[in-house]
Amino acid sequence: MPTPLGTNAEADSGNVLVRVDATHFCAGLIIDRLDQRAIIAAPILAWTIGRHRTELSNYFRRKGWRATIVRGSVP
């Protein structure tokens, strides 16, 4: 059964787990290691799915949110 951030297989496939801390929430998303796009996200970050990590990083920075890589690495 899928977890809020997707299945364990997707999370453990070498993709990047990112924690996003904002003033009003803390949530996670998973970035695909190959195409660098969000593939799974918590409901509050559902709009991030399909967007490139650079676009997300810039947006989070503008909003004053902190994005931290929890597991995996970005090539």
C-alpha positions in Angstrom: 0.0 0.0 0.0 1.4 3.4 -0.9 2.7 5.7 1.8 2.0 9.5 1.6 5.3 9.9 -0.3 4.8 6.9 -2.6 5.8 3.3 -2.5 8.9 2.1 -0.7 10.3 0.8 -4.0 10.1 4.3 -5.5 11.6 5.9 -2.4 14.5 3.3 -2.3 15.3 3.4 -6.0 18.2 5.9 -5.6 15.9 8.9 -6.0 16.4 11.9 -3.9 14.2 12.6 -0.8 13.8 16.3 0.0 12.4 17.8 3.1 10.8 21.2 2.7 10.4 23.4 5.8 8.2 26.4 5.5 6.7 28.7 8.2 3.4 26.8 8.1 4.3 23.3 7.2 7.0 20.6 6.8 6.6 18.1 4.0 8.6 15.9 1.6 9.0 15.2 -2.0 11.0 12.8 -4.1 13.1 13.9 -7.1 13.8 11.5 -9.9 17.6 10.9 -10.1 17.7 10.8 -13.9 15.4 13.6 -15.1 15.7 15.8 -12.0 11.9 16.3 -11.7 9.6 15.8 -8.7 7.8 12.5 -9.1 6.1 12.1 -5.7 5.1 14.7 -3.2 3.1 15.3 0.0 -0.4 16.6 -0.7 0.6 20.2 0.2 3.4 20.0 -2.4 1.3 18.2 -5.1 1.8 21.1 -7.5 5.6 20.3 -7.6 5.1 17.0 -9.4 6.7 17.2 -12.9 8.7 20.4 -12.1 12.4 20.5 -12.4 14.6 20.7 -9.3 16.1 24.0 -10.4 12.6 25.6 -10.7 11.6 24.2 -7.3 14.9 25.3 -5.7 14.4 28.9 -7.0 10.8 28.9 -5.8 11.6 27.6 -2.4 14.4 30.2 -2.0 12.1 33.1 -3.0 9.5 32.0 -0.5 12.1 31.7 2.3 11.6 28.0 2.6 14.4 25.6 3.3 14.8 22.4 1.2 17.1 19.8 2.6 18.2 16.5 0.9 17.4 13.8 3.4 18.5 10.8 1.4 20.2 10.4 -2.0 22.3 12.8 -3.9 21.7 15.1 -6.8 24.2 14.5 -9.7 
